[in-house]
Amino acid sequence: MIVYASFSVDLHGLSMTDAQIEELRAKLEAAVREHVYPDAEFDGDIKVELMESAGSGMVWVYDGYPGTSGWYSILYSWDAHEGVHVGAAQWDGPDWTAALPIVGFAGPHKTEEAAKAWAVENDPDH
């Protein structure tokens, strides 16, 4: 049996050096070989993707508030006829630090720049 294995691990919120990330990647690959598919013949390497920010599983949330303080990608709208705009805002626990009419959010992200970039890449109007 030949197996292709691909996994994604979200490292958001963890403070790790590049060496620690590579060590984690190697351990995950070894664990897959040893425990998940012990009798399999692998055609090439096992791919383990380690992401710095929440990514592949992140979606826009339109109800409620974030459960964690941090930088979030946001959707805001001054007028429903104009559509939504994307940006970044910080949630400090009790409220948003930006005085914007926020209608959706995703995150948290490590930085304001990462939050803005994710918002632009996932703009529902484009």
Backbone as CSV, one residue per row, in Angstrom:
resi,resn,N_x,N_y,N_z,CA_x,CA_y,CA_z,C_x,C_y,C_z
1,MET,0.842,-1.161,0.000,0.000,0.000,0.000,0.896,1.236,0.000
2,ILE,0.635,2.169,-0.915,1.359,3.433,-0.954,0.433,4.520,-0.447
3,VAL,0.923,5.316,0.483,0.098,6.324,1.144,0.699,7.700,0.928
4,TYR,-0.164,8.670,0.631,0.243,10.063,0.619,-0.422,10.701,1.830
5,ALA,0.358,11.277,2.722,-0.200,11.882,3.927,0.096,13.368,3.942
6,SER,-0.911,14.164,4.241,-0.747,15.616,4.341,-1.544,16.107,5.537
7,PHE,-0.915,16.854,6.407,-1.555,17.352,7.619,-1.259,18.835,7.772
8,SER,-2.162,19.563,8.392,-1.950,20.971,8.726,-2.083,21.133,10.231
9,VAL,-1.175,21.882,10.806,-1.185,22.139,12.236,-1.135,23.651,12.433
10,ASP,-2.081,24.198,13.177,-2.126,25.635,13.426,-1.297,25.952,14.666
11,LEU,-0.244,26.752,14.487,0.634,27.109,15.589,0.285,28.463,16.190
12,HIS,-0.880,29.014,15.825,-1.242,30.338,16.308,-1.236,30.376,17.832
13,GLY,-0.639,31.419,18.349,-0.614,31.595,19.789,0.561,30.922,20.470
14,LEU,1.351,30.138,19.732,2.527,29.496,20.303,3.760,30.304,19.951
15,SER,4.627,30.480,20.906,5.879,31.188,20.667,6.970,30.142,20.480
16,MET,7.387,29.935,19.216,8.372,28.897,18.910,9.456,29.458,17.998
17,THR,10.685,28.986,18.212,11.773,29.356,17.319,11.690,28.501,16.065
18,ASP,12.427,28.886,15.010,12.451,28.085,13.781,12.945,26.673,14.063
19,ALA,13.931,26.551,14.938,14.465,25.220,15.273,13.402,24.366,15.970
20,GLN,12.624,24.978,16.852,11.559,24.237,17.536,10.470,23.813,16.563
21,ILE,10.167,24.668,15.603,9.162,24.330,14.596,9.639,23.153,13.753
22,GLU,10.888,23.171,13.325,11.424,22.063,12.528,11.467,20.773,13.337
23,GLU,11.780,20.871,14.629,11.782,19.693,15.496,10.370,19.117,15.611
24,LEU,9.374,19.999,15.767,7.983,19.554,15.828,7.572,18.876,14.528
25,ARG,7.946,19.478,13.396,7.628,18.893,12.090,8.201,17.476,11.987
26,ALA,9.465,17.315,12.378,10.116,15.998,12.301,9.420,14.985,13.205
27,LYS,9.028,15.419,14.405,8.345,14.511,15.333,6.975,14.093,14.798
28,LEU,6.250,15.041,14.193,4.939,14.707,13.621,5.081,13.729,12.463
29,GLU,6.062,13.954,11.607,6.282,13.041,10.488,6.640,11.645,10.985
30,ALA,7.496,11.563,12.008,7.884,10.261,12.570,6.692,9.566,13.205
31,ALA,5.853,10.328,13.891,4.667,9.741,14.533,3.708,9.174,13.498
32,VAL,3.539,9.877,12.386,2.659,9.382,11.327,3.212,8.074,10.769
33,ARG,4.507,8.042,10.497,5.117,6.810,9.968,4.969,5.644,10.943
34,GLU,5.199,5.910,12.222,5.232,4.840,13.213,3.854,4.412,13.700
35,HIS,2.949,5.360,13.902,1.684,5.025,14.561,0.455,5.060,13.661
36,VAL,0.423,5.956,12.709,-0.772,6.085,11.882,-0.777,5.058,10.759
37,TYR,0.342,4.950,10.061,0.449,4.003,8.943,1.705,3.142,9.112
38,PRO,1.777,2.302,10.151,3.013,1.569,10.422,3.404,0.568,9.334
39,ASP,2.455,0.037,8.595,2.761,-0.976,7.583,2.784,-0.415,6.170
40,ALA,2.693,0.888,6.038,2.605,1.499,4.705,3.983,1.773,4.122
41,GLU,4.032,1.688,2.796,5.232,2.097,2.062,4.951,3.516,1.564
42,PHE,5.761,4.474,1.988,5.525,5.859,1.618,6.255,6.199,0.335
43,ASP,5.523,6.795,-0.575,6.091,7.263,-1.837,6.499,8.724,-1.628
44,GLY,7.730,8.937,-1.209,8.187,10.293,-0.912,7.976,10.617,0.554
45,ASP,8.059,11.889,0.866,7.969,12.339,2.248,6.525,12.555,2.678
46,ILE,6.342,12.527,3.962,5.072,12.929,4.551,5.134,14.444,4.656
47,LYS,4.101,15.109,4.216,4.077,16.567,4.263,3.307,17.015,5.495
48,VAL,3.987,17.735,6.371,3.344,18.324,7.537,3.513,19.826,7.406
49,GLU,2.404,20.541,7.250,2.440,21.987,7.104,2.164,22.616,8.464
50,LEU,3.086,23.472,8.895,2.926,24.169,10.161,2.669,25.629,9.846
51,MET,1.504,26.142,10.233,1.103,27.501,9.888,1.321,28.421,11.080
52,GLU,1.795,29.645,10.800,2.009,30.607,11.867,0.710,31.237,12.327
53,SER,-0.227,31.413,11.467,-1.491,32.004,11.887,-2.624,31.074,11.497
54,ALA,-3.721,31.276,12.156,-4.864,30.499,11.810,-5.174,30.715,10.383
55,GLY,-5.321,29.691,9.639,-5.455,29.837,8.216,-6.508,29.007,7.591
56,SER,-6.142,27.809,7.276,-7.021,27.017,6.430,-8.395,26.783,7.059
57,GLY,-8.475,26.713,8.365,-9.761,26.472,8.997,-10.465,27.739,9.451
58,MET,-9.877,28.891,9.189,-10.463,30.136,9.663,-11.593,30.578,8.750
59,VAL,-12.665,31.041,9.358,-13.824,31.535,8.611,-14.315,32.826,9.253
60,TRP,-15.071,33.593,8.490,-15.703,34.800,9.022,-16.779,34.387,10.014
61,VAL,-16.834,35.063,11.142,-17.858,34.841,12.159,-18.746,36.079,12.170
62,TYR,-20.050,35.887,12.070,-20.977,37.009,11.970,-21.809,37.233,13.227
63,ASP,-21.701,36.380,14.212,-22.456,36.507,15.457,-21.511,36.522,16.643
64,GLY,-21.878,37.232,17.675,-21.121,37.203,18.919,-19.856,38.029,18.884
65,TYR,-18.959,37.670,19.771,-17.699,38.381,19.937,-16.573,37.375,20.093
66,PRO,-15.336,37.795,19.829,-14.207,36.874,20.010,-14.088,36.429,21.465
67,GLY,-13.576,35.252,21.655,-13.359,34.743,23.006,-11.968,35.035,23.529
68,THR,-11.089,35.534,22.651,-9.700,35.779,23.013,-9.296,37.169,22.560
69,SER,-8.538,37.871,23.383,-8.005,39.175,22.989,-6.992,38.992,21.871
70,GLY,-6.888,39.990,20.995,-5.889,39.942,19.935,-6.334,40.687,18.694
71,TRP,-5.538,40.561,17.636,-5.827,41.188,16.345,-6.729,40.287,15.520
72,TYR,-7.767,40.888,14.942,-8.724,40.151,14.131,-8.901,40.808,12.768
73,SER,-9.108,39.962,11.770,-9.570,40.451,10.472,-11.021,40.850,10.698
74,ILE,-11.418,41.965,10.123,-12.802,42.400,10.344,-13.486,42.773,9.039
75,LEU,-14.797,42.669,9.072,-15.681,43.200,8.038,-16.476,44.300,8.717
76,TYR,-16.545,45.462,8.083,-17.354,46.533,8.646,-18.143,47.205,7.543
77,SER,-19.272,47.789,7.936,-20.167,48.394,6.954,-20.871,49.594,7.556
78,TRP,-20.744,50.727,6.872,-21.444,51.942,7.288,-22.858,51.972,6.698
79,ASP,-23.004,51.328,5.521,-24.280,51.371,4.809,-24.440,50.050,4.064
80,ALA,-25.520,49.362,4.288,-25.738,48.058,3.655,-25.701,48.130,2.132
81,HIS,-26.062,49.271,1.553,-26.059,49.419,0.099,-24.650,49.551,-0.473
82,GLU,-23.691,49.915,0.362,-22.305,50.068,-0.093,-21.505,48.782,0.063
83,GLY,-22.058,47.788,0.733,-21.332,46.543,0.950,-20.439,46.631,2.175
84,VAL,-19.536,45.665,2.278,-18.645,45.631,3.437,-17.231,46.013,3.031
85,HIS,-16.490,46.481,4.002,-15.078,46.802,3.841,-14.296,45.849,4.737
86,VAL,-13.039,45.609,4.392,-12.199,44.729,5.209,-11.144,45.550,5.927
87,GLY,-10.668,45.013,7.017,-9.622,45.679,7.776,-9.170,44.815,8.923
88,ALA,-8.555,45.465,9.916,-8.091,44.771,11.111,-8.459,45.609,12.328
89,ALA,-8.782,44.950,13.413,-9.092,45.635,14.661,-8.667,44.745,15.818
90,GLN,-8.427,45.373,16.924,-8.016,44.628,18.104,-9.194,44.472,19.061
91,TRP,-9.353,43.239,19.539,-10.360,42.945,20.552,-9.624,42.903,21.880
92,ASP,-10.029,43.749,22.843,-9.318,43.811,24.122,-10.058,43.091,25.249
93,GLY,-11.072,42.347,24.905,-11.846,41.622,25.920,-13.254,42.147,26.034
94,PRO,-13.414,43.356,26.546,-14.783,43.850,26.640,-15.313,44.468,25.354
95,ASP,-14.424,44.946,24.470,-14.913,45.641,23.283,-13.817,45.736,22.229
96,TRP,-14.226,46.134,21.024,-13.278,46.413,19.948,-12.590,47.743,20.235
97,THR,-11.302,47.845,19.895,-10.594,49.104,20.093,-10.868,50.073,18.950
98,ALA,-11.364,49.603,17.833,-11.694,50.449,16.685,-13.161,50.879,16.768
99,ALA,-13.412,52.125,16.445,-14.788,52.642,16.444,-15.391,52.444,15.057
100,LEU,-15.597,51.193,14.685,-16.142,50.833,13.376,-17.389,49.977,13.564
101,PRO,-18.317,50.035,12.626,-19.496,49.162,12.688,-19.140,47.753,12.181
102,ILE,-18.550,46.958,13.066,-18.031,45.629,12.710,-19.182,44.640,12.597
103,VAL,-19.241,43.959,11.448,-20.308,42.984,11.208,-19.788,41.550,11.109
104,GLY,-18.462,41.378,11.068,-17.876,40.046,10.998,-16.420,40.102,11.408
105,PHE,-15.897,38.967,11.883,-14.489,38.921,12.293,-13.931,37.517,12.091
106,ALA,-12.606,37.416,12.043,-11.916,36.131,11.945,-10.570,36.281,12.632
107,GLY,-10.167,35.283,13.362,-8.874,35.356,14.028,-8.895,34.583,15.335
108,PRO,-7.952,34.920,16.195,-7.027,36.041,16.162,-5.787,35.757,15.327
109,HIS,-5.094,36.830,14.979,-3.832,36.778,14.238,-2.724,37.319,15.131
110,LYS,-1.481,37.017,14.767,-0.347,37.470,15.577,-0.142,38.978,15.505
111,THR,-0.403,39.570,14.335,-0.126,40.993,14.146,-1.273,41.677,13.409
112,GLU,-1.278,42.985,13.448,-2.259,43.754,12.698,-2.088,43.509,11.200
113,GLU,-0.842,43.445,10.750,-0.565,43.224,9.328,-1.095,41.874,8.862
114,ALA,-0.922,40.841,9.689,-1.423,39.507,9.335,-2.952,39.513,9.273
115,ALA,-3.579,40.232,10.179,-5.047,40.325,10.191,-5.544,41.032,8.940
116,LYS,-4.879,42.135,8.563,-5.271,42.860,7.345,-5.084,42.001,6.104
117,ALA,-3.947,41.301,6.041,-3.661,40.464,4.869,-4.703,39.363,4.717
118,TRP,-5.074,38.706,5.808,-6.073,37.644,5.730,-7.415,38.218,5.286
119,ALA,-7.751,39.413,5.804,-9.026,40.049,5.432,-9.071,40.338,3.939
120,VAL,-7.990,40.864,3.400,-7.939,41.178,1.968,-8.041,39.896,1.137
121,GLU,-7.321,38.847,1.537,-7.337,37.576,0.800,-8.703,36.907,0.842
122,ASN,-9.483,37.174,1.873,-10.771,36.499,2.080,-11.947,37.463,2.050
123,ASP,-11.773,38.554,1.307,-12.824,39.572,1.152,-14.037,38.928,0.482
124,PRO,-15.188,38.897,1.143,-16.356,38.255,0.539,-16.892,38.991,-0.683
125,ASP,-16.517,40.248,-0.875,-16.963,41.016,-2.033,-16.050,40.861,-3.249
126,HIS,-14.966,40.100,-3.109,-14.043,39.926,-4.252,-13.728,38.497,-4.520
